[in-house]
Protein backbone atom coordinates (compact mmCIF):
# COMPACT_ATOMS: atom_id res chain seq x y z
CA UNK A 1 0.00 0.00 0.00
CA UNK A 2 1.30 3.43 -0.95
CA UNK A 3 2.09 6.19 1.53
CA UNK A 4 0.02 8.79 -0.30
CA UNK A 5 -3.29 8.93 -2.17
CA UNK A 6 -3.83 10.46 -5.59
CA UNK A 7 -5.82 13.30 -3.98
CA UNK A 8 -2.97 14.05 -1.57
CA UNK A 9 -0.44 13.91 -4.42
CA UNK A 10 -2.57 16.35 -6.42
CA UNK A 11 -2.28 18.84 -3.53
CA UNK A 12 1.54 18.70 -3.69
CA UNK A 13 1.70 18.68 -7.51
CA UNK A 14 -1.57 20.25 -8.72
CA UNK A 15 -0.54 20.55 -12.37
CA UNK A 16 0.34 16.87 -12.80
CA UNK A 17 -1.36 14.86 -15.50
CA UNK A 18 -0.83 11.34 -14.14
CA UNK A 19 -3.56 8.86 -14.87
CA UNK A 20 -4.87 6.71 -12.02
CA UNK A 21 -3.05 3.69 -13.49
CA UNK A 22 0.26 5.56 -13.69
CA UNK A 23 -0.17 6.94 -10.19
CA UNK A 24 -0.92 3.48 -8.77
CA UNK A 25 2.24 2.09 -10.37
CA UNK A 26 4.43 5.02 -9.28
CA UNK A 27 3.12 5.24 -5.70
CA UNK A 28 3.93 1.60 -5.06
CA UNK A 29 7.45 2.03 -6.42
CA UNK A 30 7.95 5.28 -4.50
CA UNK A 31 6.77 3.65 -1.26
CA UNK A 32 9.18 0.74 -1.77
CA UNK A 33 12.01 3.24 -2.21
CA UNK A 34 10.96 5.04 1.00
CA UNK A 35 10.94 1.68 2.79
CA UNK A 36 14.35 0.83 1.40
CA UNK A 37 15.85 4.14 2.54
CA UNK A 38 14.22 3.87 5.97
CA UNK A 39 15.44 0.30 6.46
CA UNK A 40 11.79 -0.87 6.45
CA UNK A 41 11.07 0.93 9.70
CA UNK A 42 7.59 2.08 8.70
CA UNK A 43 6.13 -1.39 8.03
CA UNK A 44 8.09 -3.00 10.88
CA UNK A 45 6.58 -0.56 13.41
CA UNK A 46 3.01 -1.15 12.26
CA UNK A 47 2.58 1.21 9.33
CA UNK A 48 2.54 4.94 8.76
CA UNK A 49 -0.44 5.52 11.07
CA UNK A 50 1.73 4.51 14.04
CA UNK A 51 3.88 7.62 13.60
CA UNK A 52 3.30 11.24 14.58
CA UNK A 53 1.42 13.59 12.27
CA UNK A 54 4.74 15.35 11.61
CA UNK A 55 6.43 12.12 10.45
CA UNK A 56 3.38 11.10 8.41
CA UNK A 57 3.45 14.47 6.63
CA UNK A 58 7.18 14.16 5.87
CA UNK A 59 6.77 10.62 4.53
CA UNK A 60 3.87 11.73 2.33
CA UNK A 61 5.89 14.67 1.00
CA UNK A 62 8.87 12.37 0.34
CA UNK A 63 6.60 9.92 -1.49
CA UNK A 64 5.11 12.72 -3.59
CA UNK A 65 8.58 13.98 -4.49
CA UNK A 66 9.63 10.46 -5.45
CA UNK A 67 6.56 9.95 -7.64
CA UNK A 68 7.30 13.25 -9.37
CA UNK A 69 10.91 12.18 -9.98
CA UNK A 70 9.86 8.81 -11.39
CA UNK A 71 7.42 10.54 -13.74
CA UNK A 72 9.91 13.21 -14.83
CA UNK A 73 12.68 10.68 -15.40
CA UNK A 74 10.78 8.51 -17.85
CA UNK A 75 7.94 6.95 -15.87
CA UNK A 76 7.67 3.22 -16.44
CA UNK A 77 10.99 3.15 -18.31
CA UNK A 78 12.71 4.66 -15.25
CA UNK A 79 11.10 1.99 -13.05
CA UNK A 80 12.45 -0.69 -15.36
CA UNK A 81 15.98 0.65 -14.95
CA UNK A 82 16.24 1.86 -18.54
CA UNK A 83 19.34 4.08 -18.51
CA UNK A 84 18.21 5.88 -21.65
CA UNK A 85 15.18 7.15 -19.72
CA UNK A 86 17.37 9.18 -17.38
CA UNK A 87 18.24 12.46 -19.03
CA UNK A 88 21.89 13.20 -18.29
CA UNK A 89 23.18 15.39 -21.13
CA UNK A 90 22.38 16.69 -24.57
CA UNK A 91 24.81 17.27 -27.44
CA UNK A 92 24.10 18.97 -30.75
CA UNK A 93 27.16 19.36 -32.95
CA UNK A 94 29.79 21.15 -30.91
CA UNK A 95 27.25 22.25 -28.28
CA UNK A 96 26.90 20.05 -25.19
CA UNK A 97 24.96 20.56 -21.99
CA UNK A 98 24.87 18.39 -18.88
CA UNK A 99 22.55 18.60 -15.89
CA UNK A 100 24.98 17.05 -13.45
CA UNK A 101 25.33 13.67 -15.05
CA UNK A 102 22.28 11.91 -13.70
CA UNK A 103 23.61 8.49 -14.59
CA UNK A 104 26.94 6.91 -13.82
CA UNK A 105 29.50 7.75 -11.16
CA UNK A 106 29.58 11.20 -9.64
CA UNK A 107 25.95 11.60 -10.58
CA UNK A 108 23.70 14.42 -9.50
CA UNK A 109 20.88 12.03 -8.62
CA UNK A 110 20.97 8.89 -6.50
CA UNK A 111 19.92 5.60 -8.05
CA UNK A 112 18.51 2.64 -6.14
CA UNK A 113 18.55 -0.47 -8.31
CA UNK A 114 18.81 1.83 -11.35
CA UNK A 115 15.71 3.80 -10.33
CA UNK A 116 16.27 7.57 -9.90
CA UNK A 117 15.64 8.86 -6.36
CA UNK A 118 14.53 12.41 -5.68
CA UNK A 119 17.03 14.43 -3.63
CA UNK A 120 13.99 15.80 -1.78
CA UNK A 121 13.28 12.36 -0.29
CA UNK A 122 16.26 12.56 2.05
CA UNK A 123 15.51 16.20 2.85
CA UNK A 124 12.01 15.26 3.99
CA UNK A 125 12.97 12.06 5.82
CA UNK A 126 16.14 13.29 7.56
CA UNK A 127 14.40 15.12 10.45
CA UNK A 128 12.12 12.14 11.15
CA UNK A 129 14.98 9.84 12.12
CA UNK A 130 13.69 7.17 9.75
CA UNK A 131 16.82 7.13 7.58
CA UNK A 132 19.34 7.41 10.40
CA UNK A 133 21.25 4.10 10.27
CA UNK A 134 22.06 4.11 13.99
CA UNK A 135 18.44 3.67 15.03
CA UNK A 136 17.35 0.13 15.43
CA UNK A 137 15.48 -0.28 18.68
CA UNK A 138 11.84 0.68 18.94
CA UNK A 139 12.45 2.68 22.13
CA UNK A 140 14.93 4.92 20.31
CA UNK A 141 12.69 5.45 17.31
CA UNK A 142 9.80 6.43 19.61
CA UNK A 143 11.56 9.75 20.17
CA UNK A 144 10.83 10.55 16.52
CA UNK A 145 7.23 9.36 16.55
C-alpha positions in Angstrom: 0.0 0.0 0.0 1.3 3.4 -0.9 2.1 6.2 1.5 0.0 8.8 -0.3 -3.3 8.9 -2.2 -3.8 10.5 -5.6 -5.8 13.3 -4.0 -3.0 14.0 -1.6 -0.4 13.9 -4.4 -2.6 16.3 -6.4 -2.3 18.8 -3.5 1.5 18.7 -3.7 1.7 18.7 -7.5 -1.6 20.2 -8.7 -0.5 20.6 -12.4 0.3 16.9 -12.8 -1.4 14.9 -15.5 -0.8 11.3 -14.1 -3.6 8.9 -14.9 -4.9 6.7 -12.0 -3.1 3.7 -13.5 0.3 5.6 -13.7 -0.2 6.9 -10.2 -0.9 3.5 -8.8 2.2 2.1 -10.4 4.4 5.0 -9.3 3.1 5.2 -5.7 3.9 1.6 -5.1 7.5 2.0 -6.4 7.9 5.3 -4.5 6.8 3.6 -1.3 9.2 0.7 -1.8 12.0 3.2 -2.2 11.0 5.0 1.0 10.9 1.7 2.8 14.4 0.8 1.4 15.9 4.1 2.5 14.2 3.9 6.0 15.4 0.3 6.5 11.8 -0.9 6.5 11.1 0.9 9.7 7.6 2.1 8.7 6.1 -1.4 8.0 8.1 -3.0 10.9 6.6 -0.6 13.4 3.0 -1.1 12.3 2.6 1.2 9.3 2.5 4.9 8.8 -0.4 5.5 11.1 1.7 4.5 14.0 3.9 7.6 13.6 3.3 11.2 14.6 1.4 13.6 12.3 4.7 15.3 11.6 6.4 12.1 10.5 3.4 11.1 8.4 3.5 14.5 6.6 7.2 14.2 5.9 6.8 10.6 4.5 3.9 11.7 2.3 5.9 14.7 1.0 8.9 12.4 0.3 6.6 9.9 -1.5 5.1 12.7 -3.6 8.6 14.0 -4.5 9.6 10.5 -5.5 6.6 10.0 -7.6 7.3 13.3 -9.4 10.9 12.2 -10.0 9.9 8.8 -11.4 7.4 10.5 -13.7 9.9 13.2 -14.8 12.7 10.7 -15.4 10.8 8.5 -17.9 7.9 7.0 -15.9 7.7 3.2 -16.4 11.0 3.2 -18.3 12.7 4.7 -15.2 11.1 2.0 -13.0 12.5 -0.7 -15.4 16.0 0.7 -14.9 16.2 1.9 -18.5 19.3 4.1 -18.5 18.2 5.9 -21.6 15.2 7.2 -19.7 17.4 9.2 -17.4 18.2 12.5 -19.0 21.9 13.2 -18.3 23.2 15.4 -21.1 22.4 16.7 -24.6 24.8 17.3 -27.4 24.1 19.0 -30.7 27.2 19.4 -32.9 29.8 21.1 -30.9 27.2 22.2 -28.3 26.9 20.1 -25.2 25.0 20.6 -22.0 24.9 18.4 -18.9 22.6 18.6 -15.9 25.0 17.0 -13.4 25.3 13.7 -15.1 22.3 11.9 -13.7 23.6 8.5 -14.6 26.9 6.9 -13.8 29.5 7.8 -11.2 29.6 11.2 -9.6 26.0 11.6 -10.6 23.7 14.4 -9.5 20.9 12.0 -8.6 21.0 8.9 -6.5 19.9 5.6 -8.0 18.5 2.6 -6.1 18.6 -0.5 -8.3 18.8 1.8 -11.4 15.7 3.8 -10.3 16.3 7.6 -9.9 15.6 8.9 -6.4 14.5 12.4 -5.7 17.0 14.4 -3.6 14.0 15.8 -1.8 13.3 12.4 -0.3 16.3 12.6 2.0 15.5 16.2 2.9 12.0 15.3 4.0 13.0 12.1 5.8 16.1 13.3 7.6 14.4 15.1 10.5 12.1 12.1 11.1 15.0 9.8 12.1 13.7 7.2 9.7 16.8 7.1 7.6 19.3 7.4 10.4 21.3 4.1 10.3 22.1 4.1 14.0 18.4 3.7 15.0 17.4 0.1 15.4 15.5 -0.3 18.7 11.8 0.7 18.9 12.5 2.7 22.1 14.9 4.9 20.3 12.7 5.5 17.3 9.8 6.4 19.6 11.6 9.7 20.2 10.8 10.5 16.5 7.2 9.4 16.6 
